[in-house]
Amino acid sequence: MMNNPPHPNARRGRTVTDQDAREISRVEELSYELKVGEVMTANVKSVTAEMKIAGVLEILRQGRISGVPVLDAGGEIIGILSIEDVVRAMERNHLTAPVSEYMSHRLITVSDFDSVVKAIKTFSEYRVGRLPVLNEQGKLTGIITKGDVTRGILNALQKDYKEEELRRYRASHLFEDITSDRTSLILRYEIAAKDYQRGGEASSHIKRALLRLGASPQLARQCGIAIYEAEINLIIHTDNGGVIRVQIEPHRILMQTTDTGPGIANIEQALTPGWSTATQEARNMGFGAGMGLVNIRRCVNRMELDSTPGKGTKLTMEILLRPEERFREEGDPEAE
Amino acid sequence: MNLQTLITDLQLKTYTQTADLENIIPSGGYASDLLSCVMAGAKPGNLWVTVQSHLNIVAVAALTECCAILISEAAEPDAEVIARANEQGVPLLGSSQGSYQLVAALSQRGIN
């Protein structure tokens, strides 16, 4: 870190957490997703080239705005008059001059269907604070300022955040909101044989579901690793694929995979670290280290492997949740 | 040392569009081409060095919470791998150097 000068954009005074980083990149994403038309100010005031500066000053003052587009008789934009131009006229005591004398003719515009990022780039490239927005026909439809961009992105972020909060809230209170003698949530995934490309997809979904339900990151990771290995086993070893079934209960997570063959001839051997029957194809991709079942055993409280050659294999993995890890149920005292 | 500095220093390729690489500081490193070893051995925040470049590495990195994958020996990930990595927020880096050279260089820079 010693030879590492601070990045010009580095935020000083506090460490940026993963959460921050995610939000920052979401802002970038939004600046691509949001269109200029969605954040601009529409129905803008405009002036004509023949109007006197004094009249424009009044419009700016009343509307509390810092610039107006100048339109010709046909409604086409021909320039822009900003507060700075008005100040120049005032300095020369020339408020009776027509707009045409002081307006900026350099027309830098954006389209209403451009991404907000285009507007941001244009602001910095031309060092301007406001841009007239034109529609596809080249007619003025609004004005965009840096303030509009900030407001637009903040609104979109807030909307995102509310939706996510609501989803999280609903999911994390699932076990509390449902009354039964025993509530469990079952997730089921069908895994195709030899579908290496999708390997890990089901386990990623399961990990995410657990986080949504309010599981600790460690617990989600532990389940994710166990189920990943089981998922990969279904992909590389089975004849016809298999099924992953995850049963989530307030006090435990029960994960099972079942398949229809070929079955394991020697279970003891299969449980030996480094032993694998994986094909060369699978090994080339980094599978078949002979560590899968060993990894699973490390992650779960109970692992059972039942297999009949020619019939199929059933792998059961159970994780018992420690009291502080349990999902809250109806009637549980409020956590701190 | 943060990822952006490593990328500049070791002239790594970046395949993904991760924002704020300056703010990602690897907690350590892990090197293996055997996915189960990575599942067992990689710690959250580790930079994972591997020659594998197929789709499954993204799932492995996401599940083990690796901060990035560094693909060695100029093995190019295909477009689908890059898309998945972007989707899962896993930075994908690449180098023409071998894993041994990369690990040595990372270690010299305090990533152990």
Interface residues (C-beta under 8 A of the other chain):
Chain A: M1 N4 H7 N9 A10 V16 D20 A21 R22 I24 S25 E28 Y196 Q197 R198 G199 G200 E201 S203 S204 K207 P217 R221 G224 I225 Y228 E229 I232 M285 G286 F287 A289 G290 M291 G292 V294 N295 R298
Chain B: M1 N2 Q4 T5 T18 A19 D20 E22 N23 I24 D33 L34 L35 S36 C37 M39 A40 P44 T50 Q52 H54 L55 N56 I57 V58 A59 V60 A62 L63 T64 E65 E80 Q88 G89 G110
